[in-house]
Amino acid sequence: MIDLDKILVKGIGKKEIEHVAAIAAKDKKLYDELVSISLNNEGTLGMKASWIAAKASEHNPGFASHHFDSIVARLEKIQTTGIQREVVKILLHSTMNDERLGKTVQLCFYFLRSSNCDVAVKYHAKSFIEETCKNHPALIDEFLMELEPLLEQHTEAWQAQVKKTMERLKKRKQKSLR
């Protein structure tokens, strides 16, 4: 049994995070506890728990699906950027039906539009919508309109990412019209 009080402390590194995440990907009770801590603690405890849970979600996306509704309900209220970023990653690993996909896309658009949202959260939101456009090309035009104002925000690196995304979307749109 893992003692989370000892693990979720400052100083835990990537190697330890990966180790605990591999265990949590197989232990639903541990995973559930990590997500709960992530959604309800803004400090170091929540940050470390969210990092581990996000990594575990990569290994076992099925666990993330069980928390979809609670994540969507809580995500906008999380104040710590790092926790918000990691919880977005958990959400994006969820298995989604059309209703969940629609909610997630809307949430991602919310983050892209928000002037208070950290660029790291926006990056994952942008990536999710771009990936969604592969199976839902009708979303491309709306996404392109949302991306346009982002060309003047944040750093040059962010702006370059947005430009590349827009180029890929325009190519994808051209292919879908053929």
Buried (B, 14 or more C-beta within 10 A) or exposed (E): EBEBEEBBEEEBEEEEBBBBBBEBBEBEEBBBBBBBBBBEBEEBBBBBBBBBBBBBBBBBBEBBBBBBEEBBEBBEEBEBBBBBBBBBBBBBBBEBEEEBBEBBBEBBBEBBEEEEBBBBBBBBBBBBBBEBBEEBBEBBEEBBEBBEEBEEEBEEEBBEBBEEBBEBBEEBBEEEEE
